[in-house]
Amino acid sequence: MKKIILSCLLIFIYSATIYAQATSEKLIREGASLHDRGRYSEAIERYQEALKMNPESKSALYEMSLSYLGLKNYPKAIEYSSKVIDVNFEPLLPDAYIVKSTALAQTNKMDESIQLLNEALEKCGDTYLLHFNLGLSYFNKRDNKMAIDHLQKAIEIDATHASAFLMYAYALSDSDKWIKSIYAFHFFLLLEPNTERSKEAFAEMYDLLSADIPADSPKMQPEDGVNRQLIYQNIRAKRPDADDAVAQYKFFEEASNLIFFTVGQLQNDKKSGLLWNFFVPVYDEILESGYFDVYCRYVSVAHFPESLLWWENNKDKVDNFIEWFEKGQGASESELELGEEEIDAE
C-alpha cells in the first residue's frame, strides 16, 4: 500500500510540475506579445506570474530583463540579465549579455559594457549580435578602428542585417574611408531602402559623393590599391550644374557607376578583405545584370520622390530585380525584354 501511495504521490508531483511549466510558458508567450506592442509593465506582470509558477524559468528572467530595458529601468535590467548570466544558461546567454551591456552603456558605464561583451565573446564564441553590439559600443566611444573591426566581423557572420552595414558605413566615413563607406551605405540601402534612417543614410552618402576634398587630405591617399584621388577627380567632373532633383539623381547614378566600375577593374586574386571579397563582387554582378538603373531607383526611394514614383509605376521591374538579387534566379533586364518581344510576335 505504501508503494502505491508513494507512486501516486510521485505521479501527482510530476503532473503538477508539468502543468506549472506549461502555464509558465503560456504566461511568457503572453508577456512577449505585450512587450512587442510596447506594453512593458504588463509584460513584466506576466513574467512575474510565470516565475511564481516556475521559479526556475530562465526565459522569464531574461524576458523580464528585456522589458525592464524597454522601460529604461536599467538597474532592474542589469539585475535580471545577471541572473541568466550567473547560471550560465547557454540558450539565452548571448542575449542576456547584450541586455546587460546595453543597460551599462545607458548608465554611462561604457568601459564596463565593452568588457562584458568581450567576456561574452570568449564564453559564447563569435555571434553576429555580440560583434554588432561591440561595434556599436566602440563607435559610441569614438574608437572607430575597433568599431570597424567588430562591425566587419558581424557582416562576415551574417550579411543580411541592415544595421551592421549602416553602422559600418558611418564608422568608415568617420575614419576618412569614404569609398568603402559609400559601398556600405549602398548595401544598407539595398537591404532597407525606404525608412526614415534610409533617408538619412542616403543624404550622408550623397554628401560623400559631392564633398569637396582638399588635395592634401588623407582622403586622397591611395587605400587598398585604389587611387582615390583619381576617382574623386572623375566624380567631380560629373557634378551637375543644376541643383534640381533630376540632376542630382543623374549625378548619383553616374558617380555610383563610376566607383563600382573603376574599383571592380582592380579586382584580382591577390586582394582580400570585405571590400574585395564581398562588396566588389556584388556590385560587379549588379552592373552586369542589366538592372543597374532599377537598382539605383530602388535604393534612392527614400530621398528622391521621383524614384518612389518610378518604383510605384514599375513594380514588375522592381519585383524582377528583387527576385534576381535574393535568389539569383530572376532574368536579366535584356532577357525580360526579349521574352516580351517573343510573346508579342506570337
C-alpha positions as CSV (number, residue, x, y, z in Angstrom):
1,M,0.0,0.0,0.0
2,K,2.8,2.4,0.9
3,K,4.4,1.8,-2.5
4,I,1.1,2.6,-4.2
5,I,0.7,5.8,-2.2
6,L,4.3,6.8,-3.0
7,S,3.8,6.1,-6.7
8,C,0.6,8.1,-6.8
9,L,2.3,11.0,-4.9
10,L,5.2,11.0,-7.4
11,I,2.8,11.0,-10.3
12,F,0.9,13.9,-8.8
13,I,4.1,15.9,-8.2
14,Y,5.3,15.2,-11.8
15,S,1.9,16.2,-13.2
16,A,1.8,19.3,-11.1
17,T,5.3,20.2,-12.3
18,I,4.4,19.7,-16.0
19,Y,1.3,21.8,-15.5
20,A,3.2,24.6,-13.8
21,Q,5.8,24.6,-16.6
22,A,3.2,24.7,-19.3
23,T,1.3,27.5,-17.6
24,S,4.6,29.4,-17.1
25,E,5.5,29.1,-20.8
26,K,2.0,30.3,-21.7
27,L,2.4,33.4,-19.5
28,I,5.9,34.1,-21.0
29,R,4.4,34.0,-24.5
30,E,1.7,36.4,-23.4
31,G,4.3,38.7,-21.9
32,A,6.4,38.6,-25.0
33,S,3.4,39.6,-27.1
34,L,2.7,42.5,-24.8
35,H,6.4,43.5,-24.9
36,D,6.3,43.6,-28.7
37,R,3.5,46.0,-28.5
38,G,5.4,48.3,-26.1
39,R,3.3,47.3,-23.1
40,Y,6.4,46.6,-21.0
41,S,4.8,46.9,-17.5
42,E,2.0,44.5,-18.4
43,A,4.6,42.1,-19.8
44,I,6.6,42.2,-16.6
45,E,3.4,41.3,-14.6
46,R,3.1,38.2,-16.8
47,Y,6.7,37.2,-16.3
48,Q,6.3,37.6,-12.5
49,E,3.3,35.3,-12.6
50,A,5.3,32.8,-14.7
51,L,8.1,32.8,-12.1
52,K,5.6,32.1,-9.3
53,M,4.5,29.0,-11.3
54,N,8.1,28.0,-12.2
55,P,10.8,29.8,-10.2
56,E,13.5,28.1,-12.3
57,S,12.4,29.6,-15.6
58,K,15.4,31.3,-17.2
59,S,13.2,32.5,-20.1
60,A,11.1,34.5,-17.7
61,L,14.1,36.1,-16.1
62,Y,15.6,37.0,-19.5
63,E,12.3,38.4,-20.9
64,M,11.8,40.4,-17.7
65,S,15.3,42.0,-18.1
66,L,14.4,42.9,-21.7
67,S,11.1,44.6,-20.7
68,Y,12.9,46.5,-17.9
69,L,15.3,47.6,-20.6
70,G,12.3,48.8,-22.6
71,L,11.1,50.8,-19.6
72,K,14.6,52.3,-19.2
73,N,14.8,50.8,-15.7
74,Y,18.5,49.9,-16.2
75,P,19.2,48.6,-12.6
76,K,16.4,46.1,-12.9
77,A,17.5,45.1,-16.4
78,I,21.0,44.5,-15.1
79,E,19.7,42.6,-12.1
80,Y,17.6,40.1,-14.1
81,S,20.0,39.7,-17.0
82,S,22.8,39.0,-14.5
83,K,20.7,36.1,-13.1
84,V,20.7,34.4,-16.5
85,I,24.4,35.0,-16.9
86,D,25.3,33.8,-13.4
87,V,23.7,30.4,-14.0
88,N,25.4,30.2,-17.5
89,F,22.1,29.4,-19.3
90,E,23.6,28.8,-22.8
91,P,20.4,29.2,-24.9
92,L,19.9,32.8,-23.7
93,L,23.5,33.6,-22.6
94,P,24.5,35.9,-25.6
95,D,21.1,37.7,-25.4
96,A,21.4,38.3,-21.6
97,Y,24.9,39.7,-22.1
98,I,23.6,42.1,-24.7
99,V,20.8,43.3,-22.4
100,K,23.2,43.8,-19.5
101,S,25.8,45.6,-21.6
102,T,23.2,47.9,-23.2
103,A,21.9,48.8,-19.7
104,L,25.5,49.5,-18.6
105,A,26.1,51.7,-21.6
106,Q,22.9,53.6,-21.0
107,T,24.2,54.4,-17.5
108,N,27.5,55.8,-18.8
109,K,29.5,52.7,-17.9
110,M,30.8,52.2,-21.5
111,D,34.0,50.5,-20.5
112,E,32.2,48.0,-18.3
113,S,29.8,47.4,-21.2
114,I,32.6,46.7,-23.6
115,Q,34.5,44.5,-21.1
116,L,31.3,42.5,-20.6
117,L,30.7,42.0,-24.3
118,N,34.3,40.8,-24.8
119,E,33.7,38.3,-22.0
120,A,30.6,37.2,-23.8
121,L,32.6,36.6,-27.0
122,E,35.0,34.4,-25.0
123,K,32.2,32.4,-23.5
124,C,29.7,32.2,-26.4
125,G,32.0,32.4,-29.4
126,D,31.6,34.6,-32.5
127,T,28.0,35.6,-33.0
128,Y,26.6,38.4,-35.2
129,L,24.8,40.2,-32.3
130,L,27.8,40.2,-30.0
131,H,30.1,41.7,-32.7
132,F,27.5,44.1,-33.7
133,N,26.9,45.4,-30.2
134,L,30.7,45.6,-29.6
135,G,31.0,47.6,-32.8
136,L,28.2,49.9,-31.8
137,S,29.8,50.4,-28.3
138,Y,33.2,51.2,-29.7
139,F,31.6,53.6,-32.2
140,N,29.8,55.4,-29.4
141,K,33.1,55.6,-27.6
142,R,34.6,57.1,-30.8
143,D,37.0,54.2,-31.3
144,N,36.4,53.8,-35.0
145,K,39.2,51.3,-35.5
146,M,37.7,48.8,-33.1
147,A,34.2,49.6,-34.3
148,I,35.1,48.8,-37.9
149,D,36.8,45.6,-36.9
150,H,33.7,44.2,-35.0
151,L,31.1,45.5,-37.4
152,Q,33.1,43.9,-40.3
153,K,33.1,40.6,-38.3
154,A,29.3,40.9,-37.8
155,I,28.8,41.3,-41.5
156,E,31.1,38.4,-42.3
157,I,29.0,36.2,-40.0
158,D,25.6,37.4,-41.3
159,A,25.3,39.8,-44.3
160,T,21.5,40.1,-44.1
161,H,21.2,42.6,-41.2
162,A,21.0,46.2,-42.4
163,S,22.0,47.8,-39.1
164,A,25.5,46.4,-39.2
165,F,26.1,47.9,-42.7
166,L,24.7,51.2,-41.6
167,M,27.0,51.5,-38.5
168,Y,29.9,50.2,-40.6
169,A,29.3,53.0,-43.2
170,Y,29.3,55.7,-40.5
171,A,32.4,54.3,-38.8
172,L,34.2,54.2,-42.2
173,S,33.1,57.7,-43.1
174,D,34.4,59.0,-39.7
175,S,37.7,57.3,-40.5
176,D,38.1,59.0,-43.9
177,K,37.5,55.7,-45.7
178,W,34.9,57.4,-48.0
179,I,34.9,54.9,-50.9
180,K,34.4,51.9,-48.6
181,S,31.8,53.9,-46.8
182,I,29.9,54.5,-50.0
183,Y,29.8,50.8,-50.7
184,A,28.5,50.1,-47.2
185,F,25.8,52.8,-47.5
186,H,24.7,51.4,-50.8
187,F,24.3,47.9,-49.4
188,F,22.4,49.2,-46.4
189,L,20.0,50.9,-48.7
190,L,19.7,47.7,-50.8
191,L,18.6,45.9,-47.6
192,E,16.5,48.7,-46.2
193,P,15.5,51.2,-49.0
194,N,12.5,53.1,-47.6
195,T,12.7,54.0,-43.9
196,E,13.5,57.2,-42.0
197,R,17.0,56.1,-41.4
198,S,17.3,55.2,-45.1
199,K,16.6,58.8,-45.9
200,E,19.3,60.0,-43.5
201,A,21.8,57.4,-44.8
202,F,21.2,58.4,-48.5
203,A,21.8,62.0,-47.6
204,E,25.0,61.1,-45.8
205,M,26.1,59.1,-48.8
206,Y,25.2,61.8,-51.3
207,D,27.3,64.3,-49.2
208,L,30.3,61.9,-49.5
209,L,29.8,61.8,-53.3
210,S,29.5,65.5,-53.7
211,A,32.0,66.7,-51.0
212,D,34.9,69.0,-51.7
213,I,38.2,67.2,-50.7
214,P,41.4,69.2,-50.4
215,A,44.3,67.9,-52.5
216,D,46.4,67.3,-49.4
217,S,43.7,65.5,-47.4
218,P,44.3,61.9,-46.1
219,K,41.2,61.0,-48.0
220,M,43.1,61.5,-51.3
221,Q,45.8,59.0,-50.4
222,P,45.7,55.5,-52.1
223,E,44.0,52.8,-50.0
224,D,43.9,49.1,-50.7
225,G,45.4,49.8,-54.1
226,V,42.6,52.2,-55.0
227,N,43.6,55.6,-56.4
228,R,41.1,57.7,-54.5
229,Q,42.4,61.0,-56.0
230,L,41.7,59.8,-59.5
231,I,38.2,58.5,-58.6
232,Y,37.4,61.8,-56.8
233,Q,38.5,63.9,-59.8
234,N,36.3,61.8,-62.1
235,I,33.4,62.1,-59.8
236,R,33.9,65.8,-59.5
237,A,33.8,66.1,-63.3
238,K,30.2,64.7,-63.2
239,R,28.8,67.1,-60.7
240,P,25.6,68.7,-62.0
241,D,25.3,72.4,-62.9
242,A,21.7,72.4,-61.8
243,D,20.5,71.7,-58.2
244,D,17.2,70.1,-59.0
245,A,16.2,66.5,-58.1
246,V,16.6,65.2,-61.7
247,A,20.2,66.5,-62.0
248,Q,21.0,65.2,-58.5
249,Y,19.7,61.7,-59.3
250,K,21.6,61.5,-62.5
251,F,24.8,62.5,-60.7
252,F,24.2,59.9,-58.0
253,E,23.6,57.2,-60.6
254,E,26.7,58.1,-62.7
255,A,29.0,58.6,-59.7
256,S,28.0,55.3,-58.2
257,N,28.5,53.5,-61.6
258,L,31.9,55.1,-61.9
259,I,33.0,53.9,-58.4
260,F,31.8,50.4,-58.9
261,F,33.2,50.0,-62.3
262,T,36.6,51.6,-61.5
263,V,37.2,49.7,-58.3
264,G,35.9,46.5,-59.9
265,Q,38.6,46.7,-62.6
266,L,41.2,46.5,-59.9
267,Q,40.0,43.1,-58.6
268,N,42.5,40.2,-58.7
269,D,43.2,37.0,-56.8
270,K,45.8,38.7,-54.5
271,K,43.3,41.1,-53.0
272,S,41.4,40.2,-49.8
273,G,39.1,41.7,-47.2
274,L,35.4,42.6,-47.1
275,L,35.7,45.2,-49.9
276,W,37.2,42.7,-52.4
277,N,35.6,39.5,-51.2
278,F,32.1,40.9,-50.8
279,F,31.3,44.4,-52.0
280,V,33.2,44.4,-55.3
281,P,31.8,41.0,-56.5
282,V,28.2,42.0,-55.5
283,Y,28.4,45.3,-57.4
284,D,30.1,43.8,-60.4
285,E,27.2,41.5,-60.7
286,I,24.7,44.3,-60.4
287,L,26.5,46.3,-63.1
288,E,26.5,43.3,-65.4
289,S,22.9,42.3,-64.7
290,G,21.2,44.9,-66.7
291,Y,19.4,46.1,-63.6
292,F,21.6,48.9,-62.6
293,D,19.1,51.6,-63.4
294,V,16.4,49.7,-61.5
295,Y,18.8,49.2,-58.6
296,C,19.6,53.0,-58.4
297,R,15.9,53.8,-58.3
298,Y,15.3,51.2,-55.7
299,V,18.0,52.4,-53.2
300,S,17.1,56.1,-53.7
301,V,13.3,55.9,-53.0
302,A,13.7,57.4,-49.5
303,H,15.5,60.5,-50.9
304,F,14.1,61.2,-54.4
305,P,10.2,61.5,-54.7
306,E,10.8,60.7,-58.5
307,S,12.3,57.4,-57.6
308,L,9.4,56.4,-55.4
309,L,7.0,57.3,-58.2
310,W,9.1,55.3,-60.6
311,W,9.1,52.4,-58.2
312,E,5.3,52.5,-57.9
313,N,4.9,52.7,-61.7
314,N,7.4,49.9,-62.4
315,K,6.5,47.2,-59.9
316,D,7.3,44.4,-62.4
317,K,10.9,45.6,-62.9
318,V,11.4,46.1,-59.2
319,D,10.0,42.7,-58.4
320,N,12.2,41.1,-61.0
321,F,15.3,42.9,-59.6
322,I,14.4,41.7,-56.1
323,E,14.0,38.2,-57.3
324,W,17.3,38.3,-59.1
325,F,19.1,39.7,-56.1
326,E,17.6,37.4,-53.5
327,K,17.5,34.1,-55.4
328,G,19.9,34.6,-58.3
329,Q,17.1,33.2,-60.5
330,G,15.4,36.2,-62.0
331,A,16.0,37.0,-65.6
332,S,18.2,40.0,-66.6
333,E,16.5,43.1,-67.9
334,S,17.6,42.3,-71.5
335,E,16.2,38.7,-71.2
336,L,12.9,40.0,-70.0
337,E,12.6,42.5,-72.9
338,L,13.5,39.7,-75.3
339,G,10.8,37.5,-73.8
340,E,8.2,40.2,-74.1
341,E,9.1,40.7,-77.8
342,E,8.7,36.9,-78.4
343,I,5.3,36.9,-76.8
344,D,4.2,40.0,-78.9
345,A,5.4,38.2,-82.0
346,E,3.2,35.2,-81.3
